[in-house]
Amino acid sequence: WAYCAAAREPGFLTIGVGLPERAEGSSDGQYAIKALSSAAALAKVVETYQPTEAEVQIAKNTLLSGTRAMLRDAEAIGQNLSEMVSMGDWRLIFGLRDALETLTADEVRAVARSYLVASNRTAGTYLPVAPDNAAQIARAPAIGIPGATQLVAARATSALAGAEKASPSAASSPGANSYVVK
């Protein structure tokens, strides 16, 4: 699996490999060696693999299909527009799509040669422990806010009671569709 956050500047690429459950009778050390050797093999593949035009086209088609689906879903487009705004410009949602459409395998290989090198890598290994060896975490204490127990029963005050009856129509909000252009 892999994940790369879209950003204006180069950021990070997270790549992982999952191992089957530890074989009965194998030690933590044996499993750790298997995990580390798998991670090292993955790193070598990432560093040396040269994707073909056909493979890049398949990846592009998959990503562009996801973008088209996102643009048909009001909730998804809202979330993605918000992400793009946080990166500096809502139009990135379309700019990234347009850049993806023209991406070539040569460009992918050039980026890989520049960034996916051993000196630019941080590696980690997560080896789960058996549930009986896991840390026992106590339930979090009450947060100590005066009256916190009353928050469960909190309701709108009379000052806000009318808000629940407000109409979202333009007619109920005089001037809502008026804009001041300076």
C-alpha positions in Angstrom: 0.0 0.0 0.0 1.1 3.6 -0.5 -0.1 7.1 0.3 1.1 10.5 -0.9 -0.6 13.7 0.2 -1.2 16.2 -2.5 0.8 19.4 -1.8 2.3 22.4 -3.6 5.8 21.5 -2.4 7.3 18.0 -2.2 6.1 16.3 0.9 6.1 12.7 1.9 5.3 9.3 0.4 4.3 6.6 2.8 4.7 3.0 1.6 4.0 -0.1 3.6 4.1 -3.8 3.4 2.0 -6.2 5.5 3.3 -9.5 6.6 1.2 -12.6 7.4 0.7 -13.4 11.1 3.8 -14.8 12.8 4.1 -18.5 12.5 3.5 -20.5 15.6 6.8 -21.0 17.5 8.7 -18.3 15.7 10.5 -15.8 17.9 10.1 -12.0 17.9 13.6 -11.8 16.4 12.8 -14.1 13.5 9.7 -12.1 12.8 11.6 -8.8 13.0 14.2 -10.1 10.6 11.4 -11.1 8.1 9.8 -7.6 8.5 13.1 -5.8 8.0 14.1 -7.8 5.0 10.6 -7.3 3.5 10.9 -3.5 4.1 14.4 -3.5 2.6 13.2 -5.4 -0.5 10.3 -3.0 -0.9 12.7 0.0 -0.6 15.0 -1.5 -3.3 12.0 -2.1 -5.6 10.8 1.5 -5.1 14.3 2.8 -5.8 15.0 0.7 -8.9 11.6 0.0 -10.5 10.9 1.9 -13.8 7.2 2.0 -14.6 6.1 1.6 -18.2 3.9 3.9 -20.1 1.1 1.3 -19.9 1.4 1.1 -16.1 1.4 4.9 -15.7 -1.7 5.1 -18.0 -3.5 2.5 -15.8 -2.6 4.5 -12.7 -3.7 7.7 -14.3 -7.0 6.2 -15.4 -7.7 5.0 -11.9 -6.9 8.4 -10.3 -8.9 10.3 -13.0 -11.8 8.0 -12.5 -11.7 8.7 -8.8 -11.6 12.4 -9.5 -14.6 12.2 -11.8 -16.5 10.3 -9.1 -15.5 12.9 -6.5 -16.8 15.7 -8.7 -20.2 14.0 -8.9 -20.5 13.7 -5.1 -21.4 17.0 -3.3 -19.9 15.8 0.0 -16.7 14.6 -1.5 -16.2 17.8 -3.6 -16.8 19.9 -0.5 -14.2 18.0 1.4 -11.7 18.1 -1.5 -12.3 21.8 -2.1 -11.6 22.4 1.6 -8.3 20.5 1.3 -7.3 22.5 -1.7 -8.1 25.8 0.1 -5.9 24.6 2.9 -3.1 24.2 0.3 -3.6 27.7 -0.9 -6.1 27.7 -3.8 -9.4 26.0 -4.4 -8.5 25.7 -8.1 -5.9 23.1 -7.3 -8.7 20.6 -7.5 -8.8 21.2 -11.2 -5.1 22.0 -11.7 -4.0 18.7 -10.2 -6.4 16.8 -12.4 -5.2 18.7 -15.5 -1.5 17.9 -14.6 -2.4 14.3 -14.1 -3.9 14.1 -17.5 -0.7 15.1 -19.2 1.7 13.1 -16.9 4.1 10.8 -18.7 6.1 7.8 -17.5 9.3 9.7 -18.1 8.2 12.4 -15.6 7.3 9.7 -13.1 10.7 8.1 -13.5 12.5 11.5 -13.2 10.7 12.2 -9.9 11.4 8.7 -8.6 15.1 9.2 -9.4 15.2 12.5 -7.6 13.3 11.7 -4.4 13.0 8.0 -3.9 16.7 7.5 -2.9 18.2 5.9 0.2 19.4 9.2 1.6 15.9 10.6 1.5 14.3 7.7 3.4 13.1 7.1 6.9 12.1 3.5 7.8 10.2 2.1 10.6 8.9 -1.3 11.6 5.8 -2.0 13.6 5.7 -5.4 15.2 2.5 -6.0 17.1 2.5 -7.7 20.4 0.2 -10.4 21.7 -2.9 -8.9 23.4 -1.8 -10.3 26.8 1.5 -8.3 26.5 -0.2 -5.1 25.4 -0.1 -2.1 27.8 -3.2 -1.8 30.0 -4.6 1.7 29.6 -6.9 3.0 32.3 -10.1 4.8 31.4 -9.5 8.6 30.9 -10.5 10.6 34.0 -13.2 13.3 33.9 -11.8 16.4 32.3 -12.5 18.6 35.3 -14.6 21.3 33.7 -17.1 22.7 36.3 -20.5 21.4 35.3 -19.1 19.0 32.7 -21.7 16.4 33.8 -24.4 18.8 32.8 -23.1 19.0 29.2 -24.8 15.8 28.4 -28.2 17.4 29.0 -27.3 20.8 27.4 -29.9 22.2 25.0 -30.3 25.4 23.1 -31.2 28.4 25.2 -34.3 30.4 24.5 -32.2 33.0 22.6 -31.4 30.2 20.1 -34.8 28.6 20.0 -35.8 30.5 16.9 -32.7 29.4 15.0 -34.2 25.9 14.6 -37.2 27.4 12.8 -35.3 29.6 10.5 -36.0 29.2 6.8 -32.9 28.8 4.5 -34.8 30.5 1.6 -33.5 33.7 0.1 -36.8 35.4 0.8 -36.3 34.9 4.6 -32.9 36.7 4.5 -33.2 40.2 3.0 -30.0 41.1 1.3 -28.7 37.5 1.3 -28.2 37.6 -2.4 -26.7 41.1 -2.5 -23.0 41.6 -3.0 -20.9 44.7 -2.6 -18.2 45.0 -5.3 -15.4 47.4 -4.5 
